């Protein structure tokens, strides 16, 4: 690296990138890892001459408004655009000693929302505390990345984007001080689900060796071939005479939303209809998935878990349940429903995967996030662990799911949790006394905290 007081330059395989020096970190934002025309496969970026700025985040994939309002109060969002195949890199500004472990974040958002950066996924705490390099990736979502459109688009373009991003990291991260042989994929919700899919993709085998899976909704992986076909037909029907290749972004997003109405299939799965389709490259056919996961397990290191009340916020989609959960008197009536759906969608499938991988040769650690902040109806809900790793006080101030916990208190709780994740990224073993998964002790670590914090 060649540093100046404000900028730092790195020579990648394709050309020179200019990033910024911010305190003790070097930041490279809006790094293009591929290009793709609408409904086309991603193609590697061609080499360039001179120095290319990597000072501002690239646009995120076009998407409808984010629906999980409990996460945080409204915050500025990144611009949107179809040309969205960018990643962000945060690394220590000073390099010394051995190459650093690399953590690649795959964001969640039900395959229709989110990005690999923005205010919510601010990585500075992980980088500073762990001497690690953190990479966040954008990929195509919804109708742009996951819907088969007859004669127009194949399914799983978003997965192909993820593969292209991981290949770029493998080929270039050494220039930023990272170790391409020590890459940990970590993700939450649909991001964790994506990583499970990548475990069954042979083309990804050499691109990572550790995974952290936070609340993957594996219980929703049912009948997706039929749902994908319905989505594609519904999108085309919604567009009518409009060619999807010529439609505006707004028309495609409206068709995406309309297409999810009236789907048939597993009642829970159709609640997250956009997702990878089995049997379309690079995703394994459903009949081969288990065998592929067993094959990948040897030498793999896995950290997998979920939140005690993961499903609770999704009950709010049912008006009667939302009203009941808003009432301290009626809320206990809804808790068995939340517990059972959490078990079906998140808990039982995660532990079944832990057992499968462990018995097939992986070293596996499991957890459950049990912290229930005071003053919220959702408990240890979906996304509750995100502020323990990402962003800062400005972003999370007023977050409904945090129930008014003081930032200093939350930060005191967060530091040891981050150290667990960082230790796993460095050594494949979480810090502290955390037993390896066994059928007798299925959940190796419960994250609980002192009463004054709730939980």
N, C-alpha and C positions, 0 to 999 in steps of 0.2 A: 504494500500500500504506500502511496505517496500522499502525505497529509499536508494541509494548510490549516490556518486557524479556523476555517469554517467548512472546508470541503475535504473530501477524500476521494481518490480515484483508484479503481480496481480494473485490471485487465481480465476480462472474461474470454471464453473461447470464441465469442462473436465480435467483441470490440470492447472499448473502454467505457466504463460507467463512472459517473460523478455522483457521489452521495454527499450527505451532510454529516458533520461532527456535532453531536448534541450532548454536551456534558461528557460522560465517560463512554458514550456509544457512537458507533457509526451506523447511519441509517440510509438505506437505499430503498426508495419508494417508487412504485410504478415501474418495476422492472419487467419488461415484456419477455415472456418465456415462449410464446407461440403466437401465431395469427390464425384466424379462421373466418372465412366468409360465413354468412348465415346458412345454417344446416349443413356445414361442411366439416370435415375432420380438421383438427388443429395441425398446423405445419410449423416446423421450427423457424425461428427468426433468422433471416439472412444476415451475414456479417456486415458490419458497417465501418466506415472510416471516421476518424476523429473521436471526440468524446461525446457521449450521450448522457444528458442529465437524468438522474434518478432521484429527483428532489420532491416530487409530488405524487400522491397515490393515483393509480389509474382508475378509471370508472369501474363500478360493479355492474354485474349483469342486470338488465332491466327486470323489475320485479314489482309486484303489487305492494301496498302498504303492509308493514309488519304488524301481525295481529296479537302478539303476546305482550299486552300492555303492562303486565305486572313486572316486566324485566327492569325497566327504567323509565323515567320521565322522558318526554320527547327530546331528542338531541339532534344536532345537525347530521345529515346523512351525506354519504359520498355521492357524486354525480353518477348517473347511469348511462350505459352505452353498450351496444352489442360488441364493440371492440374492447373486450374486457379481460383478455388473458394476460394478466399481470400478477406479479407477486411482490411482496415487501420483505426486506431483510433487515434485521437488527442484530448487531454484533458489537462486542467490546471494541472500543476505539484503539486500544493498545494491544498489540499482539505479542505474545511471548510464549515460549515453551511449545508443547505438543498441540496439534490441531484440536479444535474444540468440538464437543458434541453438538449435533444439529437437531433441532426440534421443529418439525413441519406441522403447522396447524391447518386442519381442514375444518372449516366452519360449518355450523349447523344452520337450521332454518327451514326444515321440511323440504329441502330441495327446491324451494321457491323463493327464499329470502336469504339475505346476508352477504358478507364479503369477507375477505381475508385480512381486512384492516379496519380503518375507521377508528372512532373514539372507543368503541367497545373492546376491541382487541389490541389495546396498547401494550406492547411487550416489555417495556423498560424494566419492570421489576424482575421478571424472569432472567433477563440478560444480565443485569447488574448483580443479582444475588447468586447466579449459577454459572457465570463465565460460560454461557452457552450462546449459540446462534439460533435465533428464532425466525422462522420463515412462515408467512401467511400467504395463502394462495386464493385467487379468484378462479371460478370456473362457471361454465354456463348452467343456468337454472331453468326449471319449469319447461315451458314450451320451446325454449331455445336449446335446451340440453338433454331433455329426458323423454320426449314424446316421439314415437314413430308416426310419421305422416306419410301415408302411402304415395309412393312415387316422388317424394320430396325429401324426407329426412329419416335417417335411422335413429333408433333409440340409443341411449348411453353416450351421447356426445360429451356430456359433462364428465363422465368417467374417463373418457379419452383425454379430456383436458387435464384431469388430475394426473394421469400417467405422464403426459407431456411435461407438466410442472415438476414432477418428481425426477424425470430424466434430466431436466435442466439443472435441478439442484445437484444431482449426482455428478454431472459434468462440470459444474462451475463453482460449487461451494468451497472448494479448497482455496480458491483465490481470495475468499473473504475470511480465511482462517479456520474453516470448518473441515471436519473429517467425513468424507463421503461414505466411509465404511461404518460410521457410527451415527446413523440417522434414525430418529424416533418419530413416527407419525403419531400425532395426538389430535383428538377431535371430540366433539360433543354432539349428541343427538344425531341428526342426519350426517354430520361429519364423522362421528364414530361408526355409523352404519356404513358410510363410504369406505372406511378403513377395513372393516370386515369383508366387504366385497373385494377390496384390493388384495387381501390375504389369499383369495382364491384365484388370482390372476397371475399366471406364471411369468408374464412379461414384467411384473413388478418385483419379482423375487430378489433381485440384486439391488433394489433401490432403497430398502430399509430393513432393519433387523429387530426393531422394538416397536411396540404399539401401546398407546394409552387410549382406552375406550371409555368415554364418559357418557353414561346413559344412552347407549345405542338402542333404538326402538326395534329390536330384532323380532319382537312378537308381531310386527306388522308385515313381515316378509311372507305373505300368503297370497297366492293367486295373482301375482303381479303381471304375468303375461297377458291374462285376460283384461285386467284393468288398463294396461298400457294400450291395448288395442281399442278399448272403449274411449280412452282419452283422445287418441289420435283421430278416431272417427268423429268424436264430439267437437274437437277443435276445427276440423274441416267443415263440419256442419254449421258451426257458429260463424265461420268466416263466409260461408255461402259462396258467392261468385268471386270472392277475393282470393287471388293466388297467394298462398302463405309466403312465397318468395318475394312478393311485391307488397305485402301488407305493411302498414306502419307498425312501429313498436306498440303504440297504444291499441291498435286493433288486435295484435297478437296477445297482449296481456289481457284484454277483455275476453278473447276466446279462451285463454288459459283458465280464467276464473269460471267462465260459463261451462267449460268442459267437465269440471269436477262435480257438477250437479247431476244427481240421478244415476250414479254409478252403481253397478251391482257387484257383489263379491263379499268378502269378509268385512263386517261392519266397521271394525276398527281400522283395517287397512285402507279402506276408501276414505278415511279421515286424513290420510297422508298419501294421496294418490300418485304424486310425482316422485319417482324413485327409479333406481336402476332396474332394467328389465332382464330377467334371466334368459340365457341362451342367445343373446345378441352380443357380439364381441365388444369389449373384452370380458363381459360377465359370464360366469359359468352357467350352463344349464342347471336347472334345479336338481336334477338327478345326479349331477356330478359334484355338487357343492361340498358335501361332507367329505368325500374322498380328497378333493383338492385342499380343503382345510387341514385334513390329517397330514397330507404330504408337506404342506408348508410349515407345520408345527415344529419340526426338528430344528433346534438351534434358535427358535424364536423366543423372545421375552415379551410378556404380556402383563399389562396392568388394566384391569377391567372392573367397573362398578356402576352403581346407579344411586339415585337419591331415594330416600325412604318414602317420600310422597310424590314421586316423579309425575304421576298422572293427574295430580290434584288440579292444576290450573286448567286442564282441558275439560274438566267437568263444567266450567263456566260457559261452554258452548251450548249447554242445555239450560234454557232460562229458569226452569223450576229449580234445578240444582244450584244455579248461580245465586238465586235468591236465598235458598236454604243455607248455602255456605257463607253468605253475608250475615247470617244471624247466629250469634253465639249460642242461642238455645237450640236451633235446628241443625247446626253444623255437625254435631256428633252422628246424626242419622246418615250423613253422606260419607263418613269416613270409611266404613266397610266397602263402599263402592270404589272409592279412591284406592284403597289398599289392594283390592282384588285386581283392578285394572293395572295398577303399578306392577303387581306380580306378573300378570299375563304379558304385558307389553315390554317391560324392562327387566324385572328381577329374574324370573325363571329362565328366560332365554339367555340372559347374560351368564348366569351360573351354569347353564347347560353348555354354552360355548367354552367357558373356563374348563369344565371337565373334559370336553372333547379335546381341546388343545393340550391340556396337561397330560392326558393319557396317551397322546400322540407324540410327546417329546418336548413340548414347550415348557418353559418355566413361567408359572402364572401366579399373579397376586390379585386378590379380589378385595373390594371395599364396598361399604355403603355409607353414603353421606346422610347422617341422621340429624344434623343441626336444624332445629325449628326456631326461627327468630320469634321473639315476642311480638304480638300485635298484628299478625297477618293470618288470614284464613287458609293459606296454602301450605303451611308447614315447610318441610324439607322438599321443596318442589323442584320441578324441572328448571334447570339453569341456576339453581341456588349456589353452586360452587364456582360459577364464572367469576364473580368479583374477587375470589381468593387468588386468582391468577392474573387477571387482566385489568387494564384501565386504571383509573385512579379515582380519588374522591370526587372530583368534578363530575365525572360521568355517572357515578353510582349514587350521588346525593339525591335523596328523595325516592329511591327505588322502592316501589310498593312491596316487593317480595322480601326486602330486608327489614321491614317493620320498624324503622327508626333506630337501628343499632348505630352507635357512635362509630365514626370511621376509625378512630384510634383503637377501639376495641376490636373492630373487624380486622384491622391490620395485624394486631397481636395474634389473632387466631390464624391469620393467613400465612404468616411466615413459615411455621413448621409444615404446613400443607404444601406450600411451594417447594420446600426442601425435599419432601418426599418425591415429588414429580421430577425435580432436577437430579436427585440421586439416581432415580431410575434411568433417566436419559444418559447419565454418565456411566453407570455401572450395570444397568439392568436389574438393580436391586433397590427397592425403596429404602430410605433411611429408617433407622430405628428397628424395633423388634416387630417385624411384620412377617408372619409365617407364609411359606409357600402354600398355594392352594392344595387342599386335600378334600375328598368327599366328606370326611368327618368334620372338617372345619371349613365350611363352604365360603364364609365371609371372613377374610383375614383381618380386616381393620374396619372398625366403626368410628366415623368422625363425629364425636360428641364433644360438647364444650360446657364450661361452667354455667350454673343456673342464671347468672346475671345477664348472659348473652342470649338466653333462650336455649332450648334444646337439651 
